[in-house]
C-alpha cells in the first residue's frame, strides 16, 4: 500500500521512530491504524448503548454505583 501523508504527519512519525518509540515507520503507522480501529469500535459501542437507552433498556445510575461499591468492597476483603 502506498500512502501520502501531510508533511507534519511524516515528521511526527519520523520523530517517533528516531526517538526509539517505534522500530520503523510501518510500525508507527500500523499502531495508528490500530488506534483508529479501537476508536471506531468504541464509537459503535457508544451508539449501541445510546440505542439501548432510547429503547428504555438503561439502568439507574444509583443502581450501577451501588453495584460498583459492592464489588469494590468485595475486592478489598479479598486483598485483606
The first five atom37 places (N, CA, C, CB, O) and aatype in JSON, in Angstrom:
{
  "aatype": [20, 20, 20, 20, 20, 20, 20, 20, 20, 20, 20, 20, 20, 20, 20, 20, 20, 20, 20, 20, 20, 20, 20, 20, 20, 20, 20, 20, 20, 20, 20, 20, 20, 20, 20, 20, 20, 20, 20, 20, 20, 20, 20, 20, 20, 20, 20, 20, 20, 20, 20, 20, 20, 20, 20, 20, 20, 20, 20, 20, 20, 20, 20, 20, 20, 20, 20, 20, 20, 20, 20, 20, 20, 20, 20, 20, 20, 20, 20, 20],
  "atom_mask": [
    [1, 1, 1, 1, 1],
    [1, 1, 1, 1, 1],
    [1, 1, 1, 1, 1],
    [1, 1, 1, 1, 1],
    [1, 1, 1, 1, 1],
    [1, 1, 1, 1, 1],
    [1, 1, 1, 1, 1],
    [1, 1, 1, 1, 1],
    [1, 1, 1, 1, 1],
    [1, 1, 1, 1, 1],
    [1, 1, 1, 1, 1],
    [1, 1, 1, 1, 1],
    [1, 1, 1, 1, 1],
    [1, 1, 1, 1, 1],
    [1, 1, 1, 1, 1],
    [1, 1, 1, 1, 1],
    [1, 1, 1, 1, 1],
    [1, 1, 1, 1, 1],
    [1, 1, 1, 1, 1],
    [1, 1, 1, 1, 1],
    [1, 1, 1, 1, 1],
    [1, 1, 1, 1, 1],
    [1, 1, 1, 1, 1],
    [1, 1, 1, 1, 1],
    [1, 1, 1, 1, 1],
    [1, 1, 1, 1, 1],
    [1, 1, 1, 1, 1],
    [1, 1, 1, 1, 1],
    [1, 1, 1, 1, 1],
    [1, 1, 1, 1, 1],
    [1, 1, 1, 1, 1],
    [1, 1, 1, 1, 1],
    [1, 1, 1, 1, 1],
    [1, 1, 1, 1, 1],
    [1, 1, 1, 1, 1],
    [1, 1, 1, 1, 1],
    [1, 1, 1, 1, 1],
    [1, 1, 1, 1, 1],
    [1, 1, 1, 1, 1],
    [1, 1, 1, 1, 1],
    [1, 1, 1, 1, 1],
    [1, 1, 1, 1, 1],
    [1, 1, 1, 1, 1],
    [1, 1, 1, 1, 1],
    [1, 1, 1, 1, 1],
    [1, 1, 1, 1, 1],
    [1, 1, 1, 1, 1],
    [1, 1, 1, 1, 1],
    [1, 1, 1, 1, 1],
    [1, 1, 1, 1, 1],
    [1, 1, 1, 1, 1],
    [1, 1, 1, 1, 1],
    [1, 1, 1, 1, 1],
    [1, 1, 1, 1, 1],
    [1, 1, 1, 1, 1],
    [1, 1, 1, 1, 1],
    [1, 1, 1, 1, 1],
    [1, 1, 1, 1, 1],
    [1, 1, 1, 1, 1],
    [1, 1, 1, 1, 1],
    [1, 1, 1, 1, 1],
    [1, 1, 1, 1, 1],
    [1, 1, 1, 1, 1],
    [1, 1, 1, 1, 1],
    [1, 1, 1, 1, 1],
    [1, 1, 1, 1, 1],
    [1, 1, 1, 1, 1],
    [1, 1, 1, 1, 1],
    [1, 1, 1, 1, 1],
    [1, 1, 1, 1, 1],
    [1, 1, 1, 1, 1],
    [1, 1, 1, 1, 1],
    [1, 1, 1, 1, 1],
    [1, 1, 1, 1, 1],
    [1, 1, 1, 1, 1],
    [1, 1, 1, 1, 1],
    [1, 1, 1, 1, 1],
    [1, 1, 1, 1, 1],
    [1, 1, 1, 1, 1],
    [1, 1, 1, 1, 1]
  ],
  "atom_positions": [
    [[0.85, -1.16, 0.0], [0.0, 0.0, 0.0], [0.9, 1.24, 0.0], [-0.97, -0.01, 1.22], [1.83, 1.35, 0.8]],
    [[0.62, 2.13, -0.88], [1.38, 3.37, -0.98], [0.48, 4.5, -0.54], [1.92, 3.6, -2.43], [-0.57, 4.73, -1.14]],
    [[0.87, 5.21, 0.51], [0.04, 6.31, 1.0], [0.85, 7.6, 1.05], [-0.53, 5.98, 2.41], [2.08, 7.57, 1.16]],
    [[0.16, 8.7, 0.95], [0.77, 10.02, 1.05], [0.23, 10.69, 2.32], [0.48, 10.9, -0.22], [-0.98, 10.78, 2.51]],
    [[1.13, 11.14, 3.17], [0.74, 11.82, 4.4], [1.19, 13.26, 4.35], [1.34, 11.11, 5.64], [2.17, 13.58, 3.68]],
    [[0.48, 14.14, 5.04], [0.94, 15.54, 5.13], [2.34, 15.59, 5.74], [-0.05, 16.39, 5.97], [2.72, 14.72, 6.52]],
    [[3.08, 16.61, 5.39], [4.45, 16.78, 5.87], [4.52, 16.71, 7.39], [5.03, 18.09, 5.38], [5.4, 16.07, 7.95]],
    [[3.6, 17.37, 8.05], [3.57, 17.39, 9.52], [3.44, 15.98, 10.09], [2.41, 18.27, 10.03], [4.1, 15.63, 11.07]],
    [[2.58, 15.17, 9.48], [2.39, 13.79, 9.94], [3.65, 12.97, 9.72], [1.19, 13.14, 9.22], [4.05, 12.19, 10.58]],
    [[4.27, 13.15, 8.57], [5.52, 12.42, 8.27], [6.61, 12.78, 9.28], [6.01, 12.74, 6.84], [7.31, 11.9, 9.78]],
    [[6.75, 14.06, 9.57], [7.76, 14.5, 10.53], [7.47, 13.93, 11.92], [7.81, 16.04, 10.59], [8.39, 13.52, 12.62]],
    [[6.21, 13.9, 12.29], [5.84, 13.36, 13.59], [6.21, 11.89, 13.69], [4.34, 13.54, 13.84], [6.82, 11.46, 14.67]],
    [[5.85, 11.12, 12.67], [6.13, 9.69, 12.66], [7.64, 9.43, 12.64], [5.47, 9.01, 11.46], [8.14, 8.57, 13.37]],
    [[8.34, 10.18, 11.82], [9.8, 10.02, 11.76], [10.45, 10.35, 13.1], [10.39, 10.91, 10.65], [11.43, 9.73, 13.49]],
    [[9.9, 11.33, 13.8], [10.39, 11.67, 15.13], [10.16, 10.55, 16.12], [9.73, 12.94, 15.63], [11.01, 10.28, 16.97]],
    [[9.01, 9.9, 16.03], [8.7, 8.77, 16.9], [9.68, 7.62, 16.66], [7.24, 8.29, 16.68], [10.14, 6.98, 17.6]],
    [[10.01, 7.38, 15.41], [10.97, 6.33, 15.07], [12.37, 6.73, 15.55], [10.98, 6.06, 13.54], [13.08, 5.91, 16.12]],
    [[12.75, 7.98, 15.31], [14.09, 8.45, 15.71], [14.28, 8.39, 17.22], [14.31, 9.87, 15.22], [15.39, 8.16, 17.7]],
    [[13.19, 8.61, 17.97], [13.3, 8.59, 19.44], [13.29, 7.17, 20.0], [12.15, 9.39, 20.06], [13.49, 6.97, 21.19]],
    [[13.05, 6.19, 19.12], [13.05, 4.8, 19.56], [11.7, 4.29, 20.02], [14.03, 4.63, 20.65], [11.59, 3.16, 20.49]],
    [[10.66, 5.12, 19.91], [9.33, 4.68, 20.34], [8.77, 3.61, 19.4], [8.37, 5.87, 20.4], [7.96, 2.78, 19.8]],
    [[9.22, 3.65, 18.15], [8.82, 2.64, 17.17], [10.06, 2.2, 16.42], [7.73, 3.2, 16.2], [10.99, 2.98, 16.22]],
    [[10.06, 0.95, 16.0], [11.21, 0.41, 15.27], [11.24, 0.88, 13.82], [11.18, -1.11, 15.31], [12.3, 0.96, 13.21]],
    [[10.06, 1.2, 13.28], [10.0, 1.62, 11.87], [8.77, 2.49, 11.64], [9.98, 0.39, 10.92], [7.85, 2.54, 12.46]],
    [[8.78, 3.17, 10.52], [7.62, 3.97, 10.11], [6.4, 3.06, 9.98], [7.9, 4.71, 8.77], [5.3, 3.44, 10.39]],
    [[6.6, 1.88, 9.42], [5.47, 0.94, 9.26], [4.87, 0.57, 10.6], [5.93, -0.33, 8.53], [3.65, 0.48, 10.73]],
    [[5.71, 0.34, 11.61], [5.2, 0.0, 12.94], [4.37, 1.15, 13.52], [6.37, -0.34, 13.89], [3.31, 0.93, 14.11]],
    [[4.86, 2.37, 13.35], [4.14, 3.54, 13.87], [2.8, 3.71, 13.16], [4.99, 4.82, 13.69], [1.78, 3.96, 13.81]],
    [[2.79, 3.58, 11.85], [1.55, 3.72, 11.1], [0.58, 2.6, 11.46], [1.83, 3.72, 9.57], [-0.62, 2.84, 11.6]],
    [[1.08, 1.38, 11.61], [0.22, 0.25, 11.99], [-0.41, 0.51, 13.36], [1.03, -1.07, 12.02], [-1.59, 0.21, 13.56]],
    [[0.36, 1.06, 14.3], [-0.19, 1.37, 15.62], [-1.27, 2.44, 15.5], [0.93, 1.83, 16.59], [-2.3, 2.38, 16.18]],
    [[-1.04, 3.42, 14.65], [-2.05, 4.45, 14.41], [-3.34, 3.87, 13.85], [-1.51, 5.5, 13.47], [-4.43, 4.28, 14.25]],
    [[-3.22, 2.92, 12.94], [-4.4, 2.27, 12.37], [-5.13, 1.46, 13.45], [-4.0, 1.35, 11.18], [-6.35, 1.46, 13.5]],
    [[-4.36, 0.78, 14.32], [-5.0, 0.04, 15.42], [-5.78, 0.99, 16.32], [-3.93, -0.72, 16.25], [-6.88, 0.66, 16.77]],
    [[-5.23, 2.16, 16.59], [-5.95, 3.15, 17.4], [-7.23, 3.61, 16.71], [-5.06, 4.35, 17.68], [-8.26, 3.76, 17.36]],
    [[-7.17, 3.83, 15.41], [-8.38, 4.2, 14.66], [-9.43, 3.09, 14.73], [-8.03, 4.5, 13.2], [-10.62, 3.37, 14.86]],
    [[-8.98, 1.86, 14.63], [-9.91, 0.73, 14.72], [-10.56, 0.67, 16.1], [-9.19, -0.6, 14.4], [-11.75, 0.41, 16.22]],
    [[-9.76, 0.9, 17.14], [-10.29, 0.91, 18.51], [-11.29, 2.03, 18.69], [-9.15, 1.05, 19.53], [-12.34, 1.85, 19.31]],
    [[-10.97, 3.19, 18.14], [-11.88, 4.33, 18.23], [-13.2, 4.04, 17.53], [-11.24, 5.59, 17.64], [-14.27, 4.38, 18.03]],
    [[-13.12, 3.4, 16.38], [-14.34, 3.05, 15.64], [-15.18, 2.05, 16.42], [-13.99, 2.48, 14.26], [-16.4, 2.16, 16.47]],
    [[-14.52, 1.06, 17.04], [-15.23, 0.07, 17.85], [-15.92, 0.75, 19.03], [-14.26, -1.02, 18.36], [-17.08, 0.46, 19.33]],
    [[-15.2, 1.66, 19.69], [-15.78, 2.39, 20.82], [-16.97, 3.21, 20.37], [-14.72, 3.3, 21.47], [-17.99, 3.25, 21.05]],
    [[-16.85, 3.86, 19.24], [-17.95, 4.65, 18.7], [-19.18, 3.76, 18.45], [-17.53, 5.34, 17.39], [-20.3, 4.15, 18.77]],
    [[-18.96, 2.58, 17.89], [-20.05, 1.65, 17.64], [-20.71, 1.21, 18.94], [-19.55, 0.42, 16.87], [-21.94, 1.13, 19.03]],
    [[-19.89, 0.93, 19.96], [-20.43, 0.5, 21.25], [-21.22, 1.63, 21.92], [-19.3, 0.02, 22.17], [-22.25, 1.39, 22.54]],
    [[-20.74, 2.86, 21.79], [-21.47, 4.01, 22.34], [-22.81, 4.16, 21.63], [-20.64, 5.31, 22.21], [-23.83, 4.38, 22.28]],
    [[-22.81, 4.04, 20.32], [-24.06, 4.15, 19.57], [-25.05, 3.06, 19.97], [-23.79, 4.08, 18.06], [-26.25, 3.3, 20.06]],
    [[-24.53, 1.85, 20.21], [-25.39, 0.76, 20.65], [-25.98, 1.09, 22.01], [-24.6, -0.58, 20.7], [-27.17, 0.88, 22.24]],
    [[-25.15, 1.61, 22.91], [-25.63, 1.99, 24.24], [-26.69, 3.08, 24.18], [-24.48, 2.45, 25.1], [-27.67, 3.03, 24.92]],
    [[-26.49, 4.05, 23.31], [-27.48, 5.12, 23.15], [-28.79, 4.53, 22.64], [-26.96, 6.21, 22.18], [-29.87, 4.91, 23.11]],
    [[-28.69, 3.63, 21.69], [-29.9, 2.96, 21.19], [-30.63, 2.2, 22.28], [-29.55, 2.02, 20.06], [-31.86, 2.24, 22.36]],
    [[-29.87, 1.5, 23.13], [-30.48, 0.76, 24.23], [-31.14, 1.7, 25.23], [-29.43, -0.11, 24.94], [-32.23, 1.42, 25.72]],
    [[-30.48, 2.81, 25.53], [-31.07, 3.8, 26.44], [-32.36, 4.37, 25.86], [-30.08, 4.93, 26.73], [-33.36, 4.51, 26.56]],
    [[-32.32, 4.69, 24.58], [-33.52, 5.22, 23.93], [-34.66, 4.22, 23.91], [-33.2, 5.65, 22.51], [-35.83, 4.59, 23.87]],
    [[-34.32, 2.93, 23.95], [-35.34, 1.88, 23.95], [-35.79, 1.54, 25.38], [-34.8, 0.62, 23.26], [-36.57, 0.62, 25.59]],
    [[-35.28, 2.31, 26.36], [-35.7, 2.09, 27.74], [-34.97, 0.95, 28.42], [-37.15, 1.83, 27.8], [-35.46, 0.42, 29.42]],
    [[-33.82, 0.56, 27.91], [-33.1, -0.57, 28.47], [-31.99, -0.14, 29.43], [-32.51, -1.41, 27.35], [-31.11, -0.94, 29.76]],
    [[-32.02, 1.12, 29.88], [-30.97, 1.63, 30.76], [-31.14, 1.17, 32.2], [-30.94, 3.13, 30.71], [-32.17, 0.63, 32.58]],
    [[-30.1, 1.4, 32.98], [-30.08, 1.09, 34.4], [-29.86, 2.41, 35.14], [-28.98, 0.03, 34.75], [-29.03, 3.22, 34.72]],
    [[-30.58, 2.61, 36.22], [-30.42, 3.82, 37.01], [-28.99, 3.95, 37.52], [-31.4, 3.84, 38.17], [-28.38, 2.96, 37.92]],
    [[-28.47, 5.15, 37.5], [-27.11, 5.4, 37.96], [-26.88, 4.96, 39.38], [-26.79, 6.85, 37.83], [-25.82, 4.42, 39.7]],
    [[-27.85, 5.18, 40.26], [-27.68, 4.8, 41.66], [-27.51, 3.28, 41.8], [-28.89, 5.27, 42.49], [-26.76, 2.82, 42.66]],
    [[-28.18, 2.53, 40.96], [-28.03, 1.08, 40.98], [-26.64, 0.67, 40.51], [-29.1, 0.41, 40.1], [-26.01, -0.19, 41.11]],
    [[-26.18, 1.3, 39.44], [-24.86, 0.98, 38.91], [-23.79, 1.28, 39.96], [-24.59, 1.78, 37.61], [-22.92, 0.45, 40.23]],
    [[-23.85, 2.48, 40.55], [-22.84, 2.85, 41.53], [-22.92, 1.98, 42.78], [-22.99, 4.31, 41.91], [-21.9, 1.67, 43.39]],
    [[-24.12, 1.58, 43.16], [-24.27, 0.67, 44.3], [-23.58, -0.66, 44.03], [-25.74, 0.44, 44.61], [-22.89, -1.2, 44.9]],
    [[-23.77, -1.19, 42.83], [-23.13, -2.45, 42.46], [-21.61, -2.3, 42.4], [-23.65, -2.94, 41.1], [-20.88, -3.21, 42.82]],
    [[-21.13, -1.17, 41.91], [-19.69, -0.94, 41.86], [-19.1, -0.84, 43.27], [-19.39, 0.35, 41.08], [-18.0, -1.35, 43.52]],
    [[-19.82, -0.2, 44.18], [-19.35, -0.11, 45.57], [-19.25, -1.5, 46.19], [-20.29, 0.78, 46.4], [-18.28, -1.81, 46.89]],
    [[-20.25, -2.34, 45.93], [-20.21, -3.7, 46.47], [-19.03, -4.49, 45.91], [-21.51, -4.43, 46.16], [-18.35, -5.2, 46.65]],
    [[-18.79, -4.36, 44.64], [-17.66, -5.05, 44.02], [-16.34, -4.56, 44.6], [-17.66, -4.85, 42.49], [-15.43, -5.35, 44.85]],
    [[-16.24, -3.25, 44.83], [-15.02, -2.69, 45.41], [-14.8, -3.22, 46.82], [-15.07, -1.15, 45.42], [-13.68, -3.55, 47.2]],
    [[-15.88, -3.31, 47.6], [-15.78, -3.85, 48.97], [-15.33, -5.3, 48.94], [-17.12, -3.72, 49.7], [-14.49, -5.71, 49.74]],
    [[-15.88, -6.08, 48.04], [-15.5, -7.5, 47.93], [-14.02, -7.64, 47.57], [-16.37, -8.21, 46.87], [-13.32, -8.49, 48.12]],
    [[-13.57, -6.81, 46.65], [-12.16, -6.85, 46.25], [-11.25, -6.47, 47.41], [-11.91, -5.91, 45.06], [-10.2, -7.09, 47.59]],
    [[-11.63, -5.48, 48.2], [-10.85, -5.09, 49.37], [-10.78, -6.22, 50.39], [-11.45, -3.85, 50.02], [-9.74, -6.47, 50.99]],
    [[-11.9, -6.91, 50.57], [-11.95, -8.03, 51.52], [-11.08, -9.18, 51.05], [-13.41, -8.52, 51.72], [-10.45, -9.86, 51.86]],
    [[-11.04, -9.42, 49.75], [-10.21, -10.48, 49.2], [-8.73, -10.17, 49.37], [-10.54, -10.71, 47.74], [-7.92, -11.08, 49.57]],
    [[-8.38, -8.89, 49.3], [-6.99, -8.48, 49.43], [-6.52, -8.57, 50.87], [-6.8, -7.07, 48.9], [-5.33, -8.75, 51.13]],
    [[-7.43, -8.43, 51.81], [-7.06, -8.42, 53.23], [-6.68, -9.79, 53.76], [-8.21, -7.87, 54.05], [-6.35, -9.94, 54.93]]
  ]
}
